[in-house]
Amino acid sequence: MKADHALRVREARSRLLRIARKLAHATSLLLLGLVAITSLSMAYAATGQTDAQIEARVMRLSHTLRCLVCQNQSIAESNAPLAVDLRNQVREQLEQGRSEQEIADYMVARYGDFVLYRPPMKASTLLLWLGPAALLLAGLGALALRLRRRAARPDAQLSEDERLQARSLLDRKPLTESRP
C-alpha cells in the first residue's frame, strides 16, 4: 500500500507541475498581450491623431509636392504609380510622427527642389521665380518698340497714276448690280 500511495503522490505532483507550467505559460502570454496593447495605445495617444486627421494632413502635404512623372500635377491629383508611392510614403512618415517640414525636406533631399510646387528662393531657382516677370517685361518692351516704330514711320504717298487708278476703282459700279 505504501508503494501504491507513493505512486499516486508522484502522479499528482507530476500533474500539478504540468498544470503549473501551463498556467505560467498562459500568464506569460497574457502579460505579453497586455504589454503590446498598452504600447499600441500609448503610441496612438502620443500621436493623438485619427486616420481622418492623418489623411487630411497627407492630402494637404500632397498638394504641395509635384508629381515627377506628370510635372503639372501634384501627387494628390496624379494617379501615376510614382505619385501613389509618394503619397503612401508621406502617409507612412506622418504615421511615424514626422512633421510636414521633415517630410518635405526628405523629399527635397531625395528628388531636388523640383518636387516642391513652391521652391525656395535661391540661386539655383532664381530663374523659376524671376523668369516669368522677365519674359513679361521683354514682351512689353518689344510691343512698345514696335508701336513707336509704327508711329514714327511716315504714311506711304501715292503717285498721281496710283491715285487716278484708285479713284477709278472706287467709282466703278459693283458687278452684282443689275443692268438696265
C-alpha positions as CSV (number, residue, x, y, z in Angstrom):
1,M,0.0,0.0,0.0
2,K,2.8,2.4,0.7
3,A,4.1,1.9,-2.7
4,D,0.7,2.5,-4.2
5,H,0.4,5.6,-2.2
6,A,3.8,6.9,-3.2
7,L,3.0,6.3,-6.9
8,R,-0.2,8.3,-6.6
9,V,1.6,11.1,-4.9
10,R,4.2,11.2,-7.7
11,E,1.5,11.2,-10.3
12,A,-0.3,14.0,-8.5
13,R,2.9,16.1,-8.3
14,S,3.6,15.4,-12.0
15,R,0.0,16.6,-12.9
16,L,0.4,19.7,-10.6
17,L,3.7,20.6,-12.2
18,R,2.2,20.3,-15.7
19,I,-0.7,22.5,-14.7
20,A,1.7,25.0,-13.1
21,R,3.8,25.1,-16.3
22,K,0.6,25.7,-18.4
23,L,-0.5,28.4,-16.0
24,A,2.9,30.1,-16.2
25,H,2.8,29.9,-20.0
26,A,-0.7,31.3,-20.2
27,T,0.2,34.1,-17.7
28,S,3.3,35.0,-19.8
29,L,1.2,35.2,-22.9
30,L,-1.4,37.3,-21.1
31,L,1.2,39.7,-19.8
32,L,2.9,39.9,-23.3
33,G,-0.5,40.7,-24.8
34,L,-1.2,43.4,-22.2
35,V,2.2,45.0,-22.8
36,A,1.6,45.0,-26.6
37,I,-1.9,46.6,-26.2
38,T,-0.5,49.2,-23.8
39,S,2.3,50.1,-26.1
40,L,0.0,50.4,-29.1
41,S,-2.5,52.6,-27.1
42,M,0.4,54.8,-25.9
43,A,1.7,55.2,-29.4
44,Y,-1.8,56.1,-30.6
45,A,-2.2,58.5,-27.6
46,A,1.2,60.0,-28.4
47,T,0.2,61.0,-31.9
48,G,-3.3,61.8,-30.9
49,Q,-4.4,61.6,-34.5
50,T,-7.2,59.6,-36.1
51,D,-6.9,58.2,-39.5
52,A,-9.1,61.1,-40.8
53,Q,-6.7,63.6,-39.4
54,I,-3.7,61.9,-40.9
55,E,-5.4,61.6,-44.2
56,A,-6.2,65.3,-44.2
57,R,-2.5,66.0,-43.5
58,V,-1.5,63.6,-46.2
59,M,-3.7,65.5,-48.7
60,R,-2.5,68.9,-47.6
61,L,1.1,68.0,-47.9
62,S,0.5,66.1,-51.2
63,H,-0.9,69.2,-52.8
64,T,2.5,71.0,-52.2
65,L,4.5,68.2,-53.8
66,R,4.9,67.9,-57.6
67,C,4.4,64.6,-59.4
68,L,7.7,63.9,-61.0
69,V,6.0,61.9,-63.9
70,C,3.2,64.3,-64.8
71,Q,5.1,67.6,-63.8
72,N,2.0,69.7,-64.0
73,Q,0.0,67.9,-61.3
74,S,0.6,67.5,-57.6
75,I,1.0,64.0,-56.2
76,A,-2.5,64.4,-54.7
77,E,-4.1,64.9,-58.2
78,S,-1.9,62.4,-60.1
79,N,-2.7,58.7,-60.5
80,A,0.8,57.8,-61.8
81,P,2.3,54.9,-59.9
82,L,5.1,57.1,-58.6
83,A,2.6,59.6,-57.2
84,V,0.7,56.8,-55.4
85,D,4.0,55.6,-53.9
86,L,4.9,59.1,-52.8
87,R,1.5,59.6,-51.2
88,N,1.9,56.3,-49.4
89,Q,5.4,57.3,-48.2
90,V,4.0,60.7,-46.9
91,R,1.3,58.7,-45.1
92,E,3.8,56.3,-43.5
93,Q,6.1,59.1,-42.4
94,L,3.2,61.1,-40.9
95,E,2.1,57.9,-39.0
96,Q,5.7,57.6,-37.7
97,G,5.3,61.0,-36.2
98,R,7.4,63.1,-38.6
99,S,6.4,66.7,-39.2
100,E,5.3,68.0,-42.6
101,Q,8.5,70.1,-42.8
102,E,10.7,67.0,-42.1
103,I,8.8,65.1,-44.9
104,A,9.2,68.0,-47.3
105,D,12.9,68.1,-46.5
106,Y,13.2,64.4,-47.1
107,M,11.5,64.7,-50.5
108,V,13.8,67.6,-51.5
109,A,16.9,65.7,-50.4
110,R,15.7,62.7,-52.5
111,Y,14.3,64.5,-55.6
112,G,15.6,68.0,-55.5
113,D,13.8,71.4,-55.3
114,F,11.7,70.5,-58.4
115,V,9.5,68.3,-56.3
116,L,8.1,71.4,-54.5
117,Y,5.4,73.4,-56.1
118,R,6.9,76.5,-54.4
119,P,10.6,76.0,-54.5
120,P,12.7,78.2,-52.1
121,M,14.3,81.4,-53.5
122,K,17.9,80.6,-54.0
123,A,20.5,80.9,-56.8
124,S,19.5,77.6,-58.5
125,T,15.8,78.5,-58.5
126,L,16.1,82.2,-59.3
127,L,15.1,81.7,-62.9
128,L,11.9,80.0,-61.8
129,W,11.0,83.0,-59.7
130,L,12.1,85.8,-62.0
131,G,11.7,84.2,-65.4
132,P,8.0,84.9,-65.9
133,A,8.4,88.6,-64.9
134,A,11.5,88.9,-67.2
135,L,9.5,87.4,-70.1
136,L,6.6,89.8,-69.4
137,L,8.9,92.8,-69.3
138,A,10.6,91.7,-72.5
139,G,7.3,91.3,-74.3
140,L,6.0,94.7,-73.1
141,G,9.3,96.3,-74.3
142,A,9.1,94.6,-77.7
143,L,5.5,95.8,-78.1
144,A,6.4,99.4,-77.1
145,L,9.3,99.4,-79.5
146,R,7.1,98.2,-82.4
147,L,4.4,100.8,-81.6
148,R,7.0,103.6,-81.6
149,R,8.4,102.5,-84.9
150,R,5.0,102.3,-86.5
151,A,4.1,105.8,-85.2
152,A,7.4,107.2,-86.5
153,R,7.0,105.7,-90.0
154,P,5.5,108.2,-92.5
155,D,2.4,107.3,-94.3
156,A,3.0,105.9,-97.8
157,Q,2.4,108.6,-100.5
158,L,0.7,107.6,-103.7
159,S,1.9,108.8,-107.1
160,E,-0.5,110.6,-109.4
161,D,-1.1,107.5,-111.5
162,E,-1.8,105.4,-108.4
163,R,-4.3,108.0,-107.2
164,L,-6.2,108.1,-110.5
165,Q,-6.3,104.3,-110.6
166,A,-7.6,104.1,-107.1
167,R,-10.3,106.7,-107.9
168,S,-11.4,104.8,-111.0
169,L,-11.7,101.6,-108.9
170,L,-13.8,103.4,-106.3
171,D,-16.1,105.0,-108.9
172,R,-16.9,101.7,-110.6
173,K,-20.3,100.1,-110.1
174,P,-20.3,96.7,-108.4
175,L,-20.7,93.7,-110.6
176,T,-23.7,92.5,-108.6
177,E,-26.0,95.3,-109.6
178,S,-28.5,94.6,-112.3
179,R,-28.1,96.4,-115.6
180,P,-31.0,98.4,-117.2
